[in-house]
């Protein structure tokens, strides 16, 4: 069930970006926020990498889009949706590989500063999956508002 909900929210983010040109994905459409649809895709690539590769698998991997863009929201003129989607989908595929045979009770480890927010350094895959569903759901709400401002499209 957790995998299904996570996949639903992943698909929803892709749907929110479907059919738009690069010029439509870059503007911040919900003032005063600077958030963009392209930035959300990049951000979720970073979130996937962080929670599944760094925290769950313990891999020491750099930020997806460079040290100066560790949250993924920063846009570059030469990186459009095709590249950002490919990077995000690659991170999703890696996430699926890492959890494919794992138990929901298997744990990953947070840094001390992140653990201060969560309450423990060890987090179960179950906790990570629920957190990822929440992360996608929250940002899909943002994507709904941004997309509606762009062309009026609403829905899943």
N, C-alpha and C positions, 0 to 999 in steps of 0.2 A: 504494500500500500504506500509506503514512504517513497519507494522508487517511482511508482506511478504518479504520485502528486508532484514529485520533483520534475519528472519528465513533462508533465502537463504545464508547469510553470516555465520550464525551459522553452517549450514550444510556443507558449503565449508571448514570450519576449520576441522570438523570431517573427511571429505573426504581426506584432506591433510595428515592426520595421519593414514588413513586406510591401512591395510596390512603391516605395518611396525612393526618390533620387537622392544622391549625396548632398545636394544643396538643401533638401528638406530635413535630413537627419542631423545637420550641424547646428541649426539655430536653437537657442534656448527659447522654448515656447511657453513656459509658465513662469513669467516674471514674478518675483525678482530672482528666482533660482537660475543658475547657469547650466543646469542639467539638460543634456541632449539625449536623443535616442542613440546616437552613435556612441556617446560617452557611457550610456548604460550598458551597451553590449560589451564594450571594453572593460568596464568595471566588473561585470559578471564573469568575464574571463579571469580577471585577477582574483575574484572571490572563489571561483572554482579551484584555482591553483592554490590559494591559501589554505582553504579548509581540507581539501582532499590530498594534495601533494605535501604541503608543509606540515599541517597539523596531523592529519591521519597517518600518512605514510612516513613522516619524519624526513622528507627530502629537503635539502638545502638548495632551493631554486630561487633565482632572482625574480623581481617583479616582471610580469609579462611584457609591459610596455616601457621598461627602463626604470632606473632608480629615481629619476625625477618625476615619475608618473605612477607611484606605487599604488594609488587607488584606481588607476585606469581611466579616470574621467577626462584627462587632458587630451585634446585633439591635435593631430598633426595634419597639415594641409595635404600631404601625399598619402595618408592612410584613410581609405574610404571603407564603406560597409563591407565590400567583398573580403578585404583583408581582415577586418575586425571580426567578421562572422567566421571566417576560416580559423582564426586563432581561437576564438571562443569555442567553436565546435571541437577543435583539437583538445582543448582543456576539458570539455565535457567528456570526450571519449576517454581521456586519461583518467578522469574521475571514475567513470564506469568500470574501467579495467581494475583500478585500485580497490574498489569495493565489491567487485563481482563475486568473489568467493569468501568475502569477509563476513563475520558474524556482527549483528547489530550491537553486541556486547564488547566487541573489540574496541580498543581505545587508541586515541591519538594524544599528543601532548602539546599544551599551550606554553608560550613563553610566560615568564613570571608576570610581566606587565599586563598581558591579555588575561591571564588567570585571575588577576585582581578584579576584573569586570565580571567574570563568570563564576568565580568562587572556588575553582579547583583547577589544577594544571592538567588533570586527565579528563578527557571528554570522550564519551562513547560514540561509536559510529551512529547510533540511534540519535544522540544529541545533535551531532553534526548534520544529519539528514533533516531533522526537524528545523534546525537553524537555517539550513539552506532553503527549505520550503518557505520559511518566513522571509528570508532575504529576497528571494525571487518575488514572492507575493507583494511585498512592500514596493519593490522597484517596478513591478508590473502595474501597480496602481499609479506610480509616477508616469510610466510609459503610456497608460491610458489617457491621462490628462494632456501629456505632450502631443500624442497622436491626434487627439480630438482638436487641439488648437491648430494643428497643421492642416488637416483636411476634413475634420468633422467625424472621422471614423470612430465608432465606439464598439464595445463588445469584448469577447474573450481575449 
